[in-house]
Amino acid sequence: MNGGNEGAARTGRSKRADARRNEGTLLDAAAAIFVTSGVEAPVRDIAARAGVGMGTIYRHFPTRADLIIAVYRHQVEACAEAGPALLESSASPHAALGRWIDLFVDFLVTKHGLAAVLQADNAGFETLHTYFLDRLVPVCTRLLDAAAAAGEIRSDVAAYDLMRGVGNLCIGAESDPRYDARRLVGFLVAGLRPPR
């Protein structure tokens, strides 16, 4: 009898793991579509990229705002988790910082349109913004501290200031296809090097 309960528990755990993995795939697909087509992209495009039916998307995310918020949170978590992993795997802390900033730029480009979707719910938007800062400022701080300790960047750069600067450089990407936010942000990151 007990073995059957263990088997059911294992099946329940694997279903939950599968559901999380499927949701992650769906959110990654939505993020990719949002980058190329904006947050008003057709749900059928997201479903096709994720390899699921439209009903699956609506079952997980009944409204477009639900999907956009989920993508936003998913990408915040991906950026937060990437920082320590990049410090471990990159050739230097400066290289890790540069790669993390590239991910951050992709995230910022993806989140364009979020404010418009949530403008009727200012409290909801403020909650997301606070979540964003609480999760990502410490990660950026850790990357900056590691690069400064290695002598690769100046030591007087605050994470919030850098993230704000990157965010401001990403604004033009929404309205001008010739605008290369990543290139401009690359100049900003290069400018963090200490004076010689």
N, C-alpha and C positions, 0 to 999 in steps of 0.2 A: 504494500500500500504506500509506504513512505517513498519508495522509488518512483512511483507515479507522480507524487507531489514534486519531487526534485526535478523530474523531466518537465513537468508543467512550468515550474519556476524558470528552468533554463530556457524553455521555449518563449516564455514571457519576456525574459531578458533579451533574447536574440531578436524578438519582434521589436522591442523598444530600440535596440541598437540599429536594426534595419530602418525603423521609422526615422530615427535621428539622422542616419546616413542619407536616406532619401530626401529628407527635408533640407539637409546641407547641400545636396546636389541641386535641388530645386532653387535654393537661395543663390547658389553660385551662378546658375543659369540666368536667374532674374537680374543679378548684378551685372553680368556681362551684357545682357540686352539693354539694361538701363544706361550703361556706358555708351553704347552705340546709338541707341534710339530714344533715350530719355525715359522718364518714369511713366509716361503715357503710352508706352509701347503696348501693342496688342498682347493679351494674355496667351493667345495661340502661339505667338513667337517664343514666349518663355517656355510654354509646354513642349514645343517642338525641340528646343535646345536641351531641355531637361530629359526628354524622352519619356514624358508622361502625358496622360490625358488632361484636358482642361478641368475636368471634374476633380482630379487630384489636387490641383492648385486651389480651387474654390473650397475644397474640403478642409485644407490646411489654413487658407487665408480667404475668408468670405468676402473681404473688400480689398480694393486696390491699396487703401491706406494701411491695412493689416500687412499686406505683402511688402510694401515699401518700408514700414517700420521694422519688420522682421529682417529684411535685407540690411538695413542700417545697423541693427544690433549684431547681426551675423558678421558684418564686415568690421565693426568695432572690435568684436572678439578676435577675429582673424588678425587684425593689426596688433592687438594686445599680446596675443600668443606668439606672433612673429618676432617681436623684439628680442626676447631672450634666446630664441632659436637662432636668430641671425648672429647674435653675439657669439654663440657657440660655434657656428659653422663658417663664419666669414674670416677672411685673411687678416682683417684688422678691425678695431672698433669703428674707425671712420668708414670702412667699406660696409659694415653692418648698418651704420647710421644712414648711409646713402641708399642702401637697398630698402631700409625701412621707410625712408622718406618717399621713395618711389611707390611703395604700397599705399602709403598715406595719401599721396596725390591721386592714385587710382580710386581710393575710397572717396575722396572729396569730389572728384568728378562724378562718381556714381550718385552721390547724395544730392546733386543738383535737382531741384524740383521738390525736395522733401518739404521745405518750408511752405511752398504753395499748397501742397496736399494737406498740411497740418495747420494752416493759418487760422482755421476756425477753432482749433483746440490749442490755444497758446500754452496752457498748463502742460499739455502732453509734449509739446515741442520743447519747453523748458526742461522737463524731466529727461528727455532724450539728450539734450545738450549737456546737462549735468552728468549723465551717465557717460557720455563721450569724453568729457574732461576727466572724470574720476578714473576711467580705464586707461586713457591714452597719455595723459600728461606724465604719470609716473614711468611709463615705458620709455617715452622720449627722454625723460630726465636720466634714466639709467643708461641709455645709449650715449647721451651727451657727456655724462660723467665718465664713462669708460673711455670715450675718445679724448676727453680732456686729460684724464689721468695718463693716457698713452702719449700725450704731447702732440696729438694730431689735430686738435682744434683749440681755439681760445677757450679759456675757462669761464668767461663771463656771459655765456649764452644761456638764457632761461628757456626751458622747454615750451612754456606757454607762448613766449614771444616768437620762437621759431615756428611753432605750429600755426600761430596767427599769421605770420608772414607767408608761410606756404599756402595757407587758406586764401589769403588775398591774391596771391599769384595765380591761383586756380580759377578765380572768378571769370576771367575772360574766356576760358575754354568753352563755356556754355553757349556763347553767341557767335564765335568766330572759329570756323573750322581750321583756319591757318594758324591759330594761336596754339603754341606748344608749351603748355604749362610745365610739363616735365623738364623741358630744356631750361626754362627760366628758373625753376626751382633748383636745377643742377648748378646754375651760377650762384644761387644763394648758399647752397651747401658748400661749394668750393670756397666761398668767401668766409666760411667759418675757420679756415686754416689760420694758425697763429701768424702774426707778422714776422717777417724774417729780419 
